[in-house]
Amino acid sequence: MTTPSFARLTLPLSGQNFVNQASRTLVATIGPLLAIEFALSASGLGLLAAMFFAAYAAAQLPVGVAVDVWGARRVQATLSLVAAAGFLLCAAATGPLMLAAGRVVTGVGVAAGLIAMLKVNSQWYPRDRVAGVTGWGVFCGSFGSLAATIPAAFLIPAIGWRGVFVLLAALAACVALWIWVSVPDRGPGPRPAPRRLSQEALEFGRIFRHRAFLRLAPAIALLSAMNFTYQGLWAGPWLRDVGGLDEPGRATTLFFYALGLMAGSAGFGQASSILQRRGWPPMAMPAVAIAGMMTVQALLILDPSHGGATLCALWFAFALFGSAGPTGYAVIGQRFGPELAGRVATAINVAMLAMVVLLQNAIGWILDLWPRAAAGGWASAGYGWALALTLALQAGTVAWMLRPDPERQVRR
């Protein structure tokens, strides 16, 4: 069977990733507006953002089973319509509870974004191409992050933040139709024998007990979680309170953040595929990204008082290295068969999103330890301690990944 083109196979699924990325980045752009309109504290704003990721995380395991059993086309098209409903609920919100409910519905609606793409790519492409093709797919979806920065800031004075949510709802509905008419229902291989849904769900036990998963997943999950945590909320307030940037300056820096996300999504995926074909270890590029992310955090802690151009470069690098997460997903997925691709991705996503929920709330709690500024911001010292926490956590996951493997030593 001839492999469908990238435009037919992966690009429609990238459309839902566009919606997902735009939704996450938009909160960083409009977060200061929401805090003022709904009188939210730092912990309240963190909880609001975390509701999206909590729903995202709660949906992962059932969505992973659904994608493996019923296929990416059916599941993703349906969930895109759920995301559209969530955006409309956000647009109509009269208070923080209704807005949080809209974010919960949206979180469920975008829950299969990366999972569906990895599933389809693992079915149709050779193993050493999956990371590269997925990287290009995430790259295309990352345009959503760009759209939620300067373009969104430009639209808000004309249509308000509620109007931007309405536009996202319309876009999600269009993506649902695109996926339904374009993506094939099944892969080229033989259809697996049908099994009970309970049997399919039990496969998660095999994944969570796998030695490679236990060793690598914490570091990969935290790498992606760092991007979600700051892109999804705290980058915008940091740029205001620590960087001292006004709204146009913040939008410009977040634009460069999105450019870093795009460059890393394509670059790390392609580099990983090329290096694997030349015999390099699959974890080579994710390891480079983890080291880079730790370096950027250390620089932001040691000297946050940079000018606009340097801040753009630092946050570009932050996003660049954080975007290597999907490359790590593909690396871990290589240890399993393509029939489990959806569930392997969701297993990592569950860990990653749980970290996002904890980190977004923890950063809010840390910031609330200092008095709030008269202008509505938070103390710069709090942001430094928050970055120190995430740097220490990342160092811990690296130590766990590099620890001696007794079973491997016995085999030698």
N, C-alpha and C positions, 0 to 999 in steps of 0.2 A: 504494500500500500504506500502511495506517495505521501511524503510528509507535507502537510499544508504549510503555506507561507507564514512567516512571522506575523505579517499583517492580519492574517485570518486567525492564527492560533493564539499568540501571546499578546498582541496589541490590544484586543478587546478587554482582556483581563487586566492589562495595564490601565485601562480606563477606570476600572474600579479602584485601582491603587491611586490614580490621580485624585479621585474623590476622597479617598482615605487620607492621603497626604494633605490635601487642602483643608480637610476638616480638622486635622491635628494642628497644623500650623496656624490656622485662623484664630484659635484660642490664644496663642502667643501674641498675635497681632492685636486682638480686641480685648485681651485679658484686663489691661488697665481700665478700659471703658466699662467692662462688666463689673469690676470691683467697685467703681464709683457709682454706677447706676443701681446696683443691688446692695450697696454698703457691705461688701465682703471683706473679711480679714484675710491675711495671707493663708491661714489654715483653711478658711472657707473657700478661697479661690482654688487652693490645692485640692480640696475635697471635690469641688465641682469638676475639675479636670480629671481627677482620678475616677469619677463615676463612669466616664467614657471607657477608660481602660479596664475597670473592674468588669463591666459588661462584656467588653472585648475578650477578656480572659475567661469569664464564665462560659462563653459560647465556644471556646476553642475545641474542647474535646468532642462535644456532639457535632460540631461543624466538621472536624477532621474525619470522623466516622462517616458523616453524610457525603463528603466529597469523595471518599474512597468507595462508598457503596453506590451512590446515585450519580456520581460524575460532577465535574466542576461546572459544566454548562448550566445544569438545572439549579444547582445549589446557589451559584454565584448570581445568576439572573434574579432569583427570588430574593436573595439578601440585598441586592441593589435597590429593590423596591422598598424593603424594610428601611434601608438607610434614607431613602427619600422621605419616608414618613417621619423619621426622626428629625431631619432637617426642618420640616414644616412645623413640627412641635416646638423646636428651638425658636423659630421665627415668631411663633405666636406666644412665647413665654411671657407671663405677667409677673413672675417672681422667680427666685432662685430654685425652688423646688420643681417648677414646671420646666425650667431650663435644664435642670439635672436629669429629669425624666426624658427629655429630648435627647440628651447626650447618651443616656443609657440605650435608648432605641437605636441611635446611630451607631454606637459601639457594637451592638449585635449585627447591624446591617453591613458593617465593613469587616467583620471578623474573618472572612475567608479570603481576603485580598491576596496575601502572599501564598497561602496554602493552595488555593486553586491554581495559581500560576506554577508553583513547583510541581503540583500533581500533573498538570497537562504537559509541562516540559519534560518531566521524567518519563512520561509515557511515549513521547514522540521523538526525543532526541537521544543520541548516545550519551553515556554517563559522563564523559569528560567535557561535553558541551553544555550540560545542564546549568552549571554555575554561570557560564558566559551568557547564555540566552536569558537566564533569569535576571542577570545583571542589567542587560539591555531593557528587559521589561520593567524592572524597578526604576531604571533611568527615565524611561518615558513617563511612568507614574509620578516621578519626582517633580515634573512640571507643575503638579498640583501645589507643591510647597511654594514654588515661585508665584503662582497665581494668588496665594493667600498672603503675600507680603505687599509689595508696592502696588500691584493692581487692586488688591482688596482695600488698602489704605486710600487709594484714589477713589474707589466706589463708595466708601462709607459716608463721606459728606453728602453724596447725592441720594443714596438709597438706604443708608443706615446699615448697622450690622445685621438687622433682621432681614433686609433685602438680600444681603449676601447669602444668608441661609436659604432663602427661597431659590436663588440661582443654583445653589448646590443641590437642592431637591430636584429641580428640573434636569440637571446634569446627570444625577444618579438614575433617574427614570430612563433617560436616553441610553445610558450605559447598559442598563438591564436589557433593553431591546437589542442593542448591538451584540452583546454576548449570546443572546438567544438565537439570533439568526446566523452567527458566524462560527462559533466554537463547536467542534465536533462533539457528539455525545460520548463517545468512547475512544480509547486509544487503539493502535493497530494490532495489539496482541490479542490472544484468545481471551474471551471473557472468563474470569474466575468462577469457579463453582459457587452458587449462592449459599450463603450461610446465615444463620440467625443473627440478628442485630447484636444480641448479647455476646456471641462468639467474636464478632468484629470488635466490639468494645474491649474485650479481654486482651486483644493484641497490645493495648497500651501497657499492660504489665510487662510484656517482653521488652518493650522499648525502654521503659523506665528502669529495668534491671540490667540493661546492656552496659558493659563496662565502658565502652567508648562514649556512650551517651552520658553516663555519670561523670566521666572525666572532663569532657569537652563542653557540655551544655551550659554549665554555670558561667564560664568565661564568655561564650558566644551570646548567651541571653543577656548578660549585664552590658555587653558592648552595645547591643541594640537598645536596651533599656535606657542607657544614657541619652541616646538620640531622642527617643520618645519622650523622656522626662523634660528635656530642655526645649526641644522643638515644640512639644505639645503644650508647654506653659511657661517655664521659668526663664527661657532665654530673653523674652521681651521685658519682664520686670528687671532682670539683671542688667540689661542694657540701659534701662532708665535709671536705676538706683545706684549702680556701680559704675557703669560707663558714662553716665551723665548725658545720654543722648535724648533729643526731643523725638516727637513722633515720626517725622520724616527720616531722621537718622536711624531710629530703630528699624523702620521698614526697610531701609537700605541695607543694614547689617543682616537682617533676616533674609533679605534677597540673596546676599552672598552665602548665608547659611544654606539656603536651598540649592544654590549653585554647587556648593561642596557636596551636598547630598547626591545631586545628580552625577557629578564627576566620579565620586566614589562608587556609586551603584554600578556604573558601567565599567570603570577602571579596574576595581578589585575583582569583579566577576570575570572580565576578560583575562586579566593577569593570572588569576587562579587557573583558568582553563589552559592557558598557554604553558604555564609552569608545570602543571600536572602531566601534560603531554610530553614534557621534557624530563620527566622523572622526579620532579620536586615533590616533597611531602604535601598533601592536600591542605594542611593547616598553615602553610607558609604565609600566605597573604593575610588570613585572619590574625596571625601572631604579630605581623607588622602593624596591623591596624590597632590592636590592643596596646602595643607599645606607644604608638603615636597618640592615642587618646589619653593615655596616662601622662605623657609629656605636656600636652596642651592643658590639661587640668592643673598640672603643677605650675605652668606659666601664669595661668589665670589667678591662682592662689598667691603666688609670690609677688606679682606686680600687675594688678588689674587696672592701673591708671594709665591706659594707653589712649592714643588719639583714634579718630574714627577709622583711618585706613588700617592701622594695626589691629583694631578690634575686628574689622571685617576679615582680615587674614586669619586671626585666631579662631573665630567662629566658623569660617570656611573650613579650616583644618579639623575642628571639632566634628563638624558634620561629615567631612570627607572620611575620617577614620571610623566614625560611628556607623556609616552606611555599609560597612563590610559585613554586617551581621548576616544578611541573606546569603552571602558567600559561605559563611560558616554553617548555615542551615544546610546548604547543598552538600558540604563536606560530610556532615554527620549523616545526612540522608544516604550517602553512598554506602554506609555500613549496613543498609537494609535494602530490601527489594522495592521496586517501583510500586507494588501493590500496597505498600505501607507509607508511601511518600506523604500523603496528606496527614496521616497520624503522627509521623515523625516531626513534621513541621509544627503541628499543633502542640505536641509535647514540649518542644522548645518554646513556642509562643506562650504557653501557660506559665512557664517559669519566668519568661521575660516580662510578661504583662503583670504578673504578681509583683515583680520588682518595681515596675513603673508605678503601680498603685502605692506601694510602700514609700518609694522615693519621693513622689510628688507630695504626699502627705507629710513625710518627714521633713522635707525642705520647708514646707509651710510652718510646721511646728517650730523648727529652728529659728526661722525669721521672726516669729511672734515672741521669741524670748527677748527681743529688743523693742524699745518703744517705736511706734510708728511715726514716720516723719509727718510734718504739717502738710506737705503736698500730697500725702497719701501713699508714699513709698515705704520701703523697709531699709534697715541699716545695712551698709555694705559688709560689715563684719560678719553678719549672719550668712551672707552668700559665701564668704570665704570658708566658714566652718562647714557649710553644706557640701562644697566641692571637696573639702578634705575628707568628709565622710565617704563620698563616692570613690575618691582616689584610693582610700584604704580598702574599700570593698573590692575594687578591681584588682588591687595587689593580692588580696586574699584568693580571688578566683584563679589568678595566674599561679600562685603557689600550689593550689589544689590541682591544677592541670599538669604542673611539672613534677608533682611528687613522685617518688619511686613506685613502680608497679611491682609488687611482690610476685604476682603470677608470671609476669614476663621474665623476671629474674630467675625464677625456678625453671622455666622452659629453657633458658640459656644454659 
